[in-house]
Amino acid sequence: MEESTTSMLAIEKVKELIGDPNISDEEAECVRDECRILAEIIFDQWLAEKRQNEIKNQGRVETNLVSDIGSGRKESCPRPESISATGHDHEAKRRNISS
């Protein structure tokens, strides 16, 4: 099998990583190739899951933005019930008037 010029491990490095310098070059090539295939499968699965999570999170962000716009405020920053959307404390004014 011919060495590829891409980022493949050298046969000697594979033997070193396996910890068995006595395995044949063919066995080392087989191990290297199978590990690369496994790494590609794992990476592809990770990438697919990441993209799914991004799509899910993007939907949540859009939903949250719509609900924030509709309510006029963000849920993470609730204002006290006595303060209106204009920022006036009507309850305090009522207390002063009735006193």
C-alpha positions as CSV (number, residue, x, y, z in Angstrom):
1,M,0.0,0.0,0.0
2,E,1.3,3.4,-1.0
3,E,1.8,6.2,1.7
4,S,-0.6,9.0,1.2
5,T,0.7,12.6,1.3
6,T,-2.2,13.6,3.5
7,S,-2.0,13.7,7.3
8,M,-1.6,9.9,7.8
9,L,0.5,8.4,10.5
10,A,3.7,6.8,9.4
11,I,3.9,3.1,9.8
12,E,6.8,3.5,12.3
13,K,4.6,5.9,14.4
14,V,1.7,3.4,14.4
15,K,4.0,0.6,15.6
16,E,5.2,3.0,18.3
17,L,1.7,4.0,19.4
18,I,0.6,0.4,19.5
19,G,3.6,-0.5,21.5
20,D,4.6,-3.4,19.3
21,P,7.5,-2.7,16.9
22,N,7.4,-6.3,15.7
23,I,4.1,-6.2,13.9
24,S,4.3,-6.3,10.1
25,D,3.9,-3.2,8.0
26,E,0.7,-4.6,6.6
27,E,-0.8,-5.0,10.0
28,A,0.3,-1.5,11.0
29,E,-1.3,-0.1,7.8
30,C,-4.5,-2.0,8.5
31,V,-4.6,-0.6,12.1
32,R,-3.9,2.9,10.9
33,D,-6.5,2.8,8.2
34,E,-9.2,1.3,10.5
35,C,-8.4,4.0,13.1
36,R,-8.8,6.7,10.5
37,I,-12.1,5.3,9.4
38,L,-13.3,5.1,13.0
39,A,-12.1,8.7,13.6
40,E,-14.0,9.9,10.5
41,I,-17.2,8.2,11.6
42,I,-16.9,9.7,15.1
43,F,-16.2,13.1,13.6
44,D,-19.1,12.9,11.2
45,Q,-21.5,11.9,14.0
46,W,-20.3,14.7,16.2
47,L,-20.7,17.2,13.4
48,A,-24.2,16.0,12.7
49,E,-25.2,16.3,16.4
50,K,-23.6,19.7,16.6
51,R,-25.6,20.9,13.6
52,Q,-28.8,19.5,15.0
53,N,-28.2,21.3,18.4
54,E,-27.5,24.5,16.6
55,I,-30.7,24.3,14.6
56,K,-32.6,23.4,17.8
57,N,-31.0,26.3,19.7
58,Q,-31.6,28.7,16.8
59,G,-35.3,27.8,17.0
60,R,-35.3,28.5,20.8
61,V,-33.5,31.8,20.3
62,E,-36.0,32.9,17.6
63,T,-38.9,31.8,19.8
64,N,-37.5,33.6,22.8
65,L,-37.0,36.8,20.8
66,V,-40.6,36.7,19.5
67,S,-41.9,36.2,23.0
68,D,-39.7,38.9,24.4
69,I,-40.8,41.4,21.7
70,G,-44.5,40.4,22.4
71,S,-44.2,40.9,26.1
72,G,-42.0,44.0,25.8
73,R,-39.4,42.6,28.1
74,K,-37.0,39.8,28.5
75,E,-37.9,37.0,30.9
76,S,-34.4,37.0,32.3
77,C,-34.9,40.6,33.5
78,P,-38.4,40.7,35.0
79,R,-39.4,44.1,36.5
80,P,-41.3,44.4,39.7
81,E,-45.1,44.2,39.2
82,S,-45.6,47.7,40.7
83,I,-43.5,49.3,37.9
84,S,-45.3,49.8,34.6
85,A,-43.8,49.6,31.2
86,T,-43.1,53.3,31.4
87,G,-41.0,52.8,34.5
88,H,-43.3,54.7,36.8
89,D,-44.1,53.2,40.2
90,H,-47.8,53.7,40.3
91,E,-48.2,51.8,43.5
92,A,-45.9,54.2,45.3
93,K,-48.0,57.2,44.0
94,R,-51.2,55.5,45.2
95,R,-49.6,55.0,48.6
96,N,-48.6,58.7,48.8
97,I,-52.1,59.9,47.6
98,S,-54.0,57.8,50.1
99,S,-51.8,58.8,53.0
